[in-house]
Amino acid sequence: MNEELIAYNNKVSEKEKEICSLLAITILSELSEAEHKIWHAHPVWFINENPIVGYSRQKKGIRLMFWSGSDFEEEKLNVKGQKFKDASIFYTNVSEVNAEDLLRWLQKSLAIQWDYKNIVKRKGKLERLK
């Protein structure tokens, strides 16, 4: 886990830190080839410079977001983006994180990707990568 990610996780409450740490450790383990950094003020993982998954602290809790998650066809990823292909889930307690679900979603994030890296070049149009 890089220093930026540790610093981000240390800024949230203890309860939120448990969630963030579990998410970070799991994502780092499952997406070991992905680059991770703080992007738009929260942790995000990238494959070939394309954002895949990230989490952030929000009023409703810790939001786990998959950039291409609306195509995962997962009922629990029920916070859908209006304009793009993202889908999210909110956690308020570490016990709400279902390891099986999280691992399945991370595997889907490798198989199902939309090209956010080139969205500006394509004037807002997304194209499917995988």
Backbone hydrogen bonds in HBPLUS format (Angstrom, degrees):
<---DONOR---> <-ACCEPTOR-->    atom                        ^
c    i                          cat <-CA-CA->   ^        H-A-AA   ^      H-
h    n   atom  resd res      DA  || num        DHA   H-A  angle D-A-AA Bond
n    s   type  num  typ     dist DA aas  dist angle  dist       angle   num
A0006-ILE N   A0002-ASN O   3.10 MM   4  6.45 160.4  2.14 154.1 160.1     1
A0007-ALA N   A0003-GLU O   2.88 MM   4  6.06 160.7  1.91 150.3 155.7     2
A0008-TYR N   A0004-GLU O   2.92 MM   4  6.17 155.2  1.99 145.9 152.6     3
A0009-ASN N   A0005-LEU O   3.00 MM   4  6.24 171.3  2.01 154.1 155.7     4
A0010-ASN N   A0006-ILE O   2.95 MM   4  6.13 140.9  2.10 144.1 155.3     5
A0011-LYS N   A0008-TYR O   3.05 MM   3  5.38 153.9  2.12 108.9 117.1     6
A0017-LYS N   A0013-SER O   2.71 MM   4  5.90 147.1  1.82 150.6 161.7     7
A0018-GLU N   A0014-GLU O   3.12 MM   4  6.40 146.5  2.23 146.0 152.1     8
A0020-CYS N   A0016-GLU O   2.87 MM   4  6.16 173.0  1.88 160.4 161.6     9
A0021-SER N   A0017-LYS O   2.81 MM   4  5.85 162.7  1.84 149.2 154.1    10
A0022-LEU N   A0018-GLU O   3.07 MM   4  6.19 161.6  2.11 143.5 148.6    11
A0023-LEU N   A0019-ILE O   2.92 MM   4  6.17 166.9  1.93 158.6 162.4    12
A0024-ALA N   A0020-CYS O   2.84 MM   4  5.99 167.9  1.85 152.3 156.1    13
A0025-ILE N   A0021-SER O   2.91 MM   4  6.01 170.8  1.92 152.8 155.5    14
A0026-THR N   A0022-LEU O   3.03 MM   4  6.09 163.3  2.06 147.9 152.9    15
A0027-ILE N   A0023-LEU O   2.85 MM   4  5.98 167.8  1.86 156.6 160.5    16
A0028-LEU N   A0024-ALA O   2.85 MM   4  5.91 167.6  1.86 153.2 157.3    17
A0029-SER N   A0025-ILE O   3.03 MM   4  6.10 150.1  2.12 140.0 148.0    18
A0030-GLU N   A0026-THR O   2.93 MM   4  6.13 164.1  1.96 154.5 158.3    19
A0031-LEU N   A0027-ILE O   2.75 MM   4  5.62 158.7  1.80 154.8 160.2    20
A0034-ALA N   A0031-LEU O   2.90 MM   3  5.39 155.1  1.97 116.6 124.8    21
A0035-GLU N   A0046-PHE O   2.93 MM  11  5.15 144.0  2.06 152.3 154.3    22
A0046-PHE N   A0035-GLU O   2.69 MM  11  5.15 159.7  1.73 156.7 163.6    23
A0037-LYS N   A0044-VAL O   3.06 MM   7  5.74 155.5  2.12 156.5 163.1    24
A0044-VAL N   A0037-LYS O   2.93 MM   7  5.74 154.9  2.00 159.9 166.6    25
A0039-TRP N   A0042-HIS O   2.85 MM   3  5.47 168.7  1.86 148.9 145.0    26
A0042-HIS N   A0039-TRP O   3.22 MM   3  5.47 162.1  2.26 109.3 114.4    27
A0055-TYR N   A0043-PRO O   3.18 MM  12  5.94 144.3  2.31 148.6 158.3    28
A0045-TRP N   A0053-VAL O   2.75 MM   8  5.42 162.0  1.78 168.0 174.2    29
A0052-ILE N   A0045-TRP O   2.80 MM   7  5.69 165.3  1.82 168.5 163.4    30
A0047-ILE N   A0050-ASN O   2.97 MM   3  5.23 154.7  2.04 142.7 144.6    31
A0050-ASN N   A0047-ILE O   3.00 MM   3  5.23 158.2  2.05 109.4 116.5    32
A0067-TRP N   A0052-ILE O   3.00 MM  15  5.38 153.3  2.08 131.6 140.1    33
A0054-GLY N   A0065-MET O   2.97 MM  11  5.43 147.3  2.08 150.5 159.1    34
A0065-MET N   A0054-GLY O   2.81 MM  11  5.43 172.0  1.81 163.0 165.8    35
A0056-SER N   A0063-ARG O   2.95 MM   7  5.28 142.6  2.09 136.5 148.4    36
A0063-ARG N   A0056-SER O   2.78 MM   7  5.28 162.3  1.82 164.5 163.9    37
A0058-GLN N   A0061-GLY O   2.89 MM   3  5.26 156.2  1.94 144.9 152.8    38
A0061-GLY N   A0058-GLN O   2.99 MM   3  5.26 153.7  2.06 110.8 119.3    39
A0062-ILE N   A0091-TYR O   2.83 MM  29  5.13 158.7  1.87 159.5 154.7    40
A0091-TYR N   A0062-ILE O   2.85 MM  29  5.13 150.8  1.94 137.3 146.9    41
A0064-LEU N   A0089-ILE O   2.91 MM  25  5.46 166.4  1.92 169.0 170.4    42
A0089-ILE N   A0064-LEU O   3.05 MM  25  5.46 144.8  2.18 143.8 154.7    43
A0066-PHE N   A0087-ALA O   2.94 MM  21  5.58 173.8  1.94 165.8 166.2    44
A0069-GLY N   A0066-PHE O   3.08 MM   3  4.73 167.2  2.10 106.8 108.9    45
A0087-ALA N   A0066-PHE O   3.05 MM  21  5.58 149.1  2.15 148.9 158.6    46
A0071-ASP N   A0068-SER O   3.24 MM   3  6.17 161.2  2.28 125.6 129.9    47
A0072-PHE N   A0069-GLY O   3.00 MM   3  5.11 165.0  2.02 109.7 114.1    48
A0070-SER N   A0085-LYS O   2.91 MM  15  5.22 169.7  1.92 144.0 142.8    49
A0077-LEU N   A0074-GLU O   3.17 MM   3  5.56 144.0  2.31 108.8 118.6    50
A0079-VAL N   A0088-SER O   3.17 MM   9  4.89 161.7  2.20 143.7 141.3    51
A0088-SER N   A0079-VAL O   2.81 MM   9  4.89 139.8  1.97 127.6 140.9    52
A0081-GLY N   A0086-ASP O   3.03 MM   5  5.16 163.9  2.05 138.0 135.5    53
A0096-GLU N   A0093-ASN O   2.97 MM   3  5.63 162.0  2.00 120.1 125.9    54
A0097-VAL N   A0094-VAL O   3.15 MM   3  5.62 159.6  2.19 113.6 119.5    55
A0102-LEU N   A0098-ASN O   2.96 MM   4  6.21 171.1  1.97 161.5 164.1    56
A0103-LEU N   A0099-ALA O   2.93 MM   4  6.09 164.9  1.95 153.4 156.9    57
A0104-ARG N   A0100-GLU O   3.02 MM   4  6.20 160.1  2.06 148.0 153.7    58
A0105-TRP N   A0101-ASP O   2.85 MM   4  6.11 163.9  1.88 159.4 163.9    59
A0106-LEU N   A0102-LEU O   2.96 MM   4  6.16 156.1  2.02 148.2 154.8    60
A0107-GLN N   A0103-LEU O   3.02 MM   4  6.27 152.0  2.10 145.1 152.4    61
A0108-LYS N   A0104-ARG O   2.92 MM   4  6.23 155.9  1.98 149.5 156.6    62
A0109-SER N   A0105-TRP O   2.84 MM   4  6.10 140.7  2.00 142.6 154.1    63
A0110-LEU N   A0107-GLN O   3.17 MM   3  5.38 141.9  2.33 100.6 110.9    64
A0111-ALA N   A0107-GLN O   3.35 MM   4  6.70 145.0  2.48 139.9 149.1    65
A0111-ALA N   A0108-LYS O   3.05 MM   3  5.01 120.2  2.42  93.9 109.2    66
A0112-ILE N   A0108-LYS O   2.75 MM   4  5.75 153.6  1.82 161.2 166.2    67
A0129-LEU N   A0113-GLN O   2.70 MM  16  5.35 167.6  1.71 148.2 151.9    68
A0116-TYR N   A0114-TRP O   3.06 MM   2  6.04 119.6  2.44 113.3  97.3    69
A0115-ASP N   A0127-GLU O   2.82 MM  12  5.50 165.6  1.84 161.0 165.2    70
A0119-ILE N   A0116-TYR O   3.24 MM   3  5.03 171.4  2.24 108.9 109.0    71
A0122-ARG N   A0118-ASN O   2.99 MM   4  6.21 144.0  2.12 147.3 157.7    72
A0124-GLY N   A0119-ILE O   2.73 MM   5  5.03 164.6  1.75 157.9 158.2    73
A0123-LYS N   A0120-VAL O   2.96 MM   3  4.92 158.1  2.01 108.9 111.2    74
A0125-LYS N   A0122-ARG O   3.25 MM   3  5.36 158.8  2.30 105.7 112.1    75
